[in-house]
């Protein structure tokens, strides 16, 4: 996550906390009516128009944070965070990662997104930096590495829309992770969210192997 995205995420949480305090009566009703914690978080997020992460922060508030002094501190923090930002999460909505999904690359249905990536980058998919070869040969080689547990490729999805790819390649005792986001989708936070989600996926395919990011989170 970039520094700006960290500030934006913290700003959203501070804003949600302050709004929650202003709407505390509605908030309490929503929590009391919820079946369990996940349902309460979802209700809070919907009530405040905030992300799940902000909902988690709100439900984790202590009674101490309900005081006037605490509200003043949160407001001061929010003002400071606002002064640091040139954008908000509304301008980079994907950076929260709430709606982004990763799916294993399929040679049958994902040739199109890999073709778009190759046309954009012009390099082989294995991370070697070599010029791109024949598309089908590249995909076949990747399938071989995946079968040998030396690679893991993922498609980044926003609903049914393919917005990018994540590449994990085992090399020298490390997993080299590369993030590619389609040029038309850049600047919205997809790379940040995809990289964050890829950590757990890579850990499941390459347990106890260090992960090294070899490309910026927002794409080339």
C-alpha distance (Angstrom), angle and dihedral (degrees) to the residues before:
residue distance angle dihedral
X1 . . .
X2 3.79 . .
X3 3.80 121.3 .
X4 3.81 90.2 -108.2
X5 3.79 91.5 51.2
X6 3.81 90.4 49.9
X7 3.79 90.3 52.1
X8 3.81 90.9 45.8
X9 3.80 91.6 50.2
X10 3.80 91.7 48.7
X11 3.80 89.8 46.6
X12 3.81 91.1 54.1
X13 3.81 90.8 50.6
X14 3.82 92.6 48.5
X15 3.79 90.3 47.8
X16 3.83 90.7 49.0
X17 3.80 91.6 49.5
X18 3.79 91.9 50.7
X19 3.81 92.6 46.2
X20 3.80 90.0 47.1
X21 3.79 90.5 55.2
X22 3.79 91.3 49.8
X23 3.82 90.4 49.2
X24 3.78 96.4 36.3
X25 3.81 95.4 134.6
X26 3.83 93.1 54.7
X27 3.78 89.3 42.1
X28 3.78 93.5 53.6
X29 3.81 91.1 49.4
X30 3.81 90.4 52.2
X31 3.81 92.2 49.9
X32 3.81 93.9 46.2
X33 3.81 91.1 51.2
X34 3.82 93.4 48.8
X35 3.81 119.0 104.6
X36 3.81 95.3 -141.3
X37 3.80 142.5 -16.8
X38 3.84 97.0 -76.0
X39 3.79 89.5 50.4
X40 3.81 90.1 48.1
X41 3.81 91.7 50.6
X42 3.81 90.3 49.6
X43 3.81 91.0 49.2
X44 3.80 91.6 48.8
X45 3.80 92.3 48.7
X46 3.80 91.0 50.2
X47 3.80 93.4 45.7
X48 3.81 93.4 50.2
X49 3.80 97.0 34.7
X50 3.80 88.1 -123.6
X51 3.81 137.7 131.5
X52 3.79 124.8 -90.6
X53 3.80 88.9 -105.7
X54 3.80 90.1 57.7
X55 3.81 89.8 46.5
X56 3.80 89.9 54.2
X57 3.80 90.2 51.1
X58 3.80 91.5 50.8
X59 3.79 96.0 49.3
X60 3.81 88.8 48.9
X61 3.81 93.0 57.5
X62 3.80 116.9 125.2
X63 3.80 125.2 -136.6
X64 3.79 87.6 -109.6
X65 3.80 88.7 67.9
X66 3.80 90.8 60.9
X67 3.80 93.8 72.0
X68 3.78 123.5 103.7
X69 3.79 91.2 -115.6
X70 3.79 90.9 54.7
X71 3.81 90.9 49.1
X72 3.80 89.7 52.4
X73 3.81 90.7 51.6
X74 3.79 92.8 49.2
X75 3.82 90.2 48.2
X76 3.81 90.7 50.6
X77 3.80 90.7 49.7
X78 3.79 91.0 48.6
X79 3.82 91.3 51.2
X80 3.81 89.8 50.2
X81 3.81 92.8 48.7
X82 3.80 91.2 47.9
X83 3.79 89.6 54.1
X84 3.82 90.7 54.3
X85 3.80 96.6 51.5
X86 3.76 129.6 86.1
X87 3.82 89.8 -178.4
X88 3.79 138.0 22.2
X89 3.79 133.3 -139.7
X90 3.79 87.4 -95.2
X91 3.81 87.2 67.1
X92 3.82 93.1 43.9
X93 3.82 99.8 31.7
X94 3.77 95.6 158.7
X95 3.81 93.5 61.7
X96 3.81 90.9 80.7
X97 3.81 88.8 63.0
X98 3.80 93.2 -144.5
X99 3.80 95.1 130.8
X100 3.80 100.6 27.3
X101 3.81 121.4 106.1
X102 3.80 135.0 -174.7
X103 3.80 121.2 -143.6
X104 3.78 128.9 -177.2
X105 3.80 112.1 -98.5
X106 3.80 113.8 -101.4
X107 3.79 120.2 -157.6
X108 3.81 89.0 -151.3
X109 3.81 100.0 55.6
X110 3.81 106.5 15.5
X111 3.79 102.7 57.0
X112 3.82 88.0 104.5
X113 3.80 96.8 60.1
X114 3.81 92.5 44.3
X115 3.81 89.0 49.7
X116 3.81 89.5 52.6
X117 3.80 90.5 49.1
X118 3.81 92.8 48.9
X119 3.81 92.5 48.6
X120 3.80 89.1 50.8
X121 3.81 99.1 43.9
X122 3.80 101.3 28.0
X123 3.81 92.8 -152.0
X124 3.78 135.7 107.3
X125 3.77 117.7 -85.4
X126 3.81 94.6 -123.9
X127 3.79 94.0 75.2
X128 3.79 94.0 -116.1
X129 3.79 92.2 122.3
X130 3.80 90.8 -124.5
X131 3.81 118.7 138.8
X132 3.78 114.7 -84.6
X133 3.77 115.4 -92.8
X134 3.78 131.4 -157.3
X135 3.80 108.0 -37.2
X136 3.79 96.2 -128.3
X137 3.79 91.6 46.3
X138 3.81 89.6 51.0
X139 3.80 91.2 51.3
X140 3.80 92.5 45.3
X141 3.80 91.0 51.0
X142 3.81 90.3 49.6
X143 3.80 91.1 51.4
X144 3.79 88.8 53.3
X145 3.80 91.8 52.3
X146 3.80 91.3 46.8
X147 3.81 90.8 51.2
X148 3.81 89.0 49.9
X149 3.83 89.0 50.5
X150 3.79 90.5 -116.9
X151 3.81 97.1 115.0
X152 3.79 143.5 25.4
X153 3.80 122.9 -164.5
X154 3.80 124.2 -168.6
X155 3.79 135.5 -172.6
X156 3.81 115.8 -136.2
X157 3.81 110.6 -133.9
X158 3.78 133.4 -165.4
X159 3.80 99.3 -171.9
X160 3.81 103.7 -52.8
X161 3.80 92.6 -25.3
X162 3.82 116.9 106.0
X163 3.79 105.9 -140.1
X164 3.80 101.8 168.5
X165 3.78 149.8 -39.6
X166 3.80 139.3 -99.4
X167 3.81 118.9 -147.8
X168 3.80 123.7 -162.0
X169 3.81 117.8 -174.8
X170 3.80 124.5 178.5
X171 3.80 111.3 -133.9
X172 3.79 132.9 155.8
X173 3.79 94.2 -10.9
X174 3.83 93.0 -51.4
X175 3.78 135.7 93.5
X176 3.78 109.1 -125.6
X177 3.80 106.4 -151.0
X178 3.79 122.0 -161.9
X179 3.79 126.1 -175.0
X180 3.78 122.7 -155.7
X181 3.82 122.6 -177.2
X182 3.79 122.3 -171.4
X183 3.82 110.3 -101.8
X184 3.80 91.5 -121.1
X185 3.82 90.6 56.1
X186 3.79 100.8 46.5
X187 3.77 124.7 116.1
X188 3.81 94.6 38.1
X189 3.79 99.8 92.2
X190 3.81 98.4 -100.1
X191 3.79 93.0 127.6
X192 3.80 92.6 51.9
X193 3.80 92.6 49.9
X194 3.81 94.3 42.7
X195 3.78 92.6 51.2
X196 3.79 91.3 49.0
X197 3.81 92.3 50.1
X198 3.79 92.1 45.2
X199 3.81 92.8 64.4
X200 3.80 94.8 73.8
X201 3.81 91.9 41.2
X202 3.80 93.0 51.6
X203 3.80 90.9 45.2
X204 3.80 90.3 56.3
X205 3.81 92.9 50.2
X206 3.81 96.0 39.1
X207 3.82 106.6 28.2
X208 3.82 116.5 -162.5
X209 3.83 91.7 1.7
X210 3.84 116.4 128.1
X211 3.80 114.5 -114.0
X212 3.80 119.3 -138.5
X213 3.78 121.0 -170.3
X214 3.78 110.5 -139.0
X215 3.81 98.9 179.9
X216 3.82 136.6 43.5
X217 3.78 114.3 -90.5
X218 3.78 92.7 -119.6
X219 3.79 95.7 55.8
X220 3.76 133.5 -102.4
